[in-house]
Amino acid sequence: MSTATLEPRVRAQKNYLNADYGWKSWLFTLDHKRIALLYMVSVTFFFVIGGSFAVLMRIHLVEPQGALVQPETYNKLFTLHGVVMIFFFLIPSIPAVLGNFLVPLMVGARDLAFPKLNLLSWYIYIVGGLFTLYSAIAGGVDTGWTFYTPYSSTYSNTQVTAVAIGVFITGFSSILTGLNFIVTIHKMRAPGMTWFRMPLFLWAMYATSIIMVLGTPVLAITIFLLALEHLFHVGIFSPALGGDPLLFQHLFWFYSHPAVYIMILPAMGVESEIIACFARKKIFGYKIVAFSSVAIAVLGFLVWGHHMFVTGQSVYAGLIFSLLSFLVAIPSAIKVFNWTATLYKGSISYEAPMLYALGFIGLFTMGGLTGLFLASLATDVHLNGTYFIVAHFHYIMVGGAVMGYLGGIHFWWPKISGRKYPNAWAALAAVIIFVGFNLTFFPQFILGYLGMPRRYAFYPAEFQVLNVMSSAGATVLGVGYLIPLIYLIWSMRYGPVAEPNPWGATGLEWKTASPPPTENFAEIPVVTEEAYAYAPEEAAGD
Amino acid sequence: MQGLPFQPEQASSIAKSVDQLYFFLTAVTLFFTALIFSIIFYFMIKYRRRSPDERPKAIEGSFPLEVLWTAIPTLIVALIFVWSSTLYFRNSQAPRGAMEIFVTGKQWMWKVEHPEGQREINEVHVPLGRPVKLTMTSEDVIHDFFVPAFRVKKDVLPGRYTTLWFEATKVGTFHLFCAQYCGAFHAGMIGSIIVQEPDQYEAWLAGGAPGESMEQAGAKIFQSSGCPTCHQADGKGLGPSLLGVYGQPVKLTTGETVTADDAYMRESIVLPKAKVVQGYSPIMPSFQGQVTEEQLNNLVAYLRALGKAQAMPKEEGKQ
């Protein structure tokens, strides 16, 4: 632990960070770990942008008549907040940052199957991101991240085309990442790494990749059709041009509902790794947790109609989609029970990653259970389109996916950076984020039940108190997100040097140096034990 | 339940039953959240790490437990599904004899027309204790008609009709919100549902100056658009007679049978070649853009009235 003696030795050691210097060594790198860092910097950039839009929105909503901007500007703020956070932060966050870094290390390989495609995926992502940033600077877009037609295709006078191109392009980076993971997991596992010896993070990545590869093309087609109608007035979605106004929603949600699982499944994978490590226990019901990831990925494709219960879709279609939506809740519930059971008779310590992981379970449980209100037809009719929806999906996407991402970053930070961060600050940040998050979004459940519609730039005065509470919570949440940004950057220079396995975790990524050498392993490891062999007898071969 | 804070007013015949389900769901959510939180806190304290070299024994899992915690959520969601779907199914159809009102959404206002001819903007007057059925369409983008106090909501789509019904159980003024984002002043597309005692409502209907009923207005448009040239009452015109047609099954050239409802009437005016009646040629021109949404509503009201008229004896349609 004494850094003074370790530092010179580790400094001298060659690793992926000091293997080469200069911008070319980063921008033309084929090393999955360096590409992961490129992604980490980019998604953080977009998170800050998307977050600032949210801050402006919450300030605006402090007063019923709107405190800050014109309604047109408010509409652009929530649209860009959604587009940036979903397509440029949440979808790439865990897969492209942690997945890129960890998938080869966890399977015991030297890189992903297609390193050049991996670099290409980052460039594609950046080009897509630039189109979106351009649209924001060139006047913004006001369609909502859902781009519902015919508003987006024929009525909006904003930068719909630029954003559509941005989202279209970025989709390909998702497809390439998914493809790379599927091939790597199938073909490049180290000797002895059978499917059921894989860490659950890999199972989650595998399930996520399937959705990316199968779902994203549908989004691309949909966006392409939207652009055709917007630019050339080809009648597809607009009834005035002979199109069908609901067709867009079917196609859009066919991708965008599974996209929710692109965001949450990886977080569930991270969750399993952290809980096993800090309880020093094998994950309770490993196979069931693994298969429930796959079940969620498959069922997730069959529930898109629950976004359309009030569109006038047939009553019978509504019944089927409601039933399937309830079914998809079950594997999620099973996971929560298994994580909880993993703690039983464990040896639990409370370092920062574990606090994020426990926060995840709490927020995800609430997010999942409030989903039942929306899968249920009679209550969805009242709650659809209100702040209840906003609260529900933020519990899943921020309470779930962002907590998972932050937990993962804190867990693997010593491996990624070779440094340790101050645990007390990290624990404090986790608590502030948990409290700030609930203050922000819990009042929105009540707002929604009272009937306040979402996407309102101004609102009846009776909703003000709850809106002020939500904005106050957002301030706390914002501070909570800034703290890790500061101490993580600080730790890269001043943090104590991390040993190869600071948490005493299992998994191949902890058997190599921190940070790992460019080739990951001096020798390809041979796997002889199950995942999460924390118990004494199983750890004997360690 | 009425006294609970944080609850929207219950002002329709279905509000109470929706709230009961809502409270059940809230109870389920609270129960499971509390359960998970307490177990985690209990384990966190009981199994906290006491020495750095503790190595607890591995537990593989437990099949009976997995079955148990798969079965319990399954049973609970099955119960919710049946309860919720029954409620939804029961409320999906307006009761027979419901009062009819037409609603047209446009950026950013609600235009309302009563069969008697009264028009309102951003206000809907309805009588207490009588089922009201709204037939809704949009002139531009997708809107959504949402009355929180009634627990009802339905998208309002361009190019087609959607319907919604409610029965108000409380006199008063209630929020009407647009709940589907529709552009710059989406937040301003709000109005009021004004529920009155039946006699006050009658007085309101009689007041103002209702020039003509929707049916009469529709009849005028029917004449002025030249419809009767082909749609002759005796069925001898180039198009089918429209007497007694509304609400009845119609046989198409494709051999299919459709019901001549609002949607079919509307489509046949806007896109006449889509579903041609058997025995007739697809020669009718489209009236898309020729008639406004409100004129279309009037025409549909007139066609509904014609539907109640005695159908002429069946004759061979002209080729």
Interface residues (C-beta under 8 A of the other chain):
Chain A: P71 E72 N75 D142 T143 G144 Y148 P150 Y151 Y155 S156 S238 P239 A240 G242 P245 L246 A279 R280 K281 K282 F284 G285 Y286 K287 I288 V310 T311 G312 V315 G318 L319 S322 L323 F326 L327 A329 I330 A333 I334 V336 F337 N338 T340 A341 L343 Y344 K345 G346 S347 I348 S349 Y350 L358 I361 G362 T365 M366 L369 T370 L372 F373 A375 S376 L377 A378 T379 V381 H382 N384 G385 T386 I446 Y449 L450 G451 P453 R454 R455 Y456 A457 F458 Y459 P460 Y532 A533 Y534 A535 P536 E538 A539
Chain B: F6 Q7 P8 S17 V18 L21 Y22 L25 V28 T29 F32 T33 I36 F37 I39 I40 F43 M44 Y47 R48 R49 R50 E54 R55 P56 K57 A58 I59 E60 G61 S62 L65 E66 W69 T70 P73 T74 V77 A78 I80 F81 W83 S84 S85 L87 Y88 F89 N91 S92 Q107 D140 V141 I142 D144 F146 P148 A149 R151 V152 K153 K154 D155 L157 P158 G159 R160 T162 H175 F177 C178 A179 Q180 Y181 C182 G183 A184 F185 H186 A187 G188 I190 L271
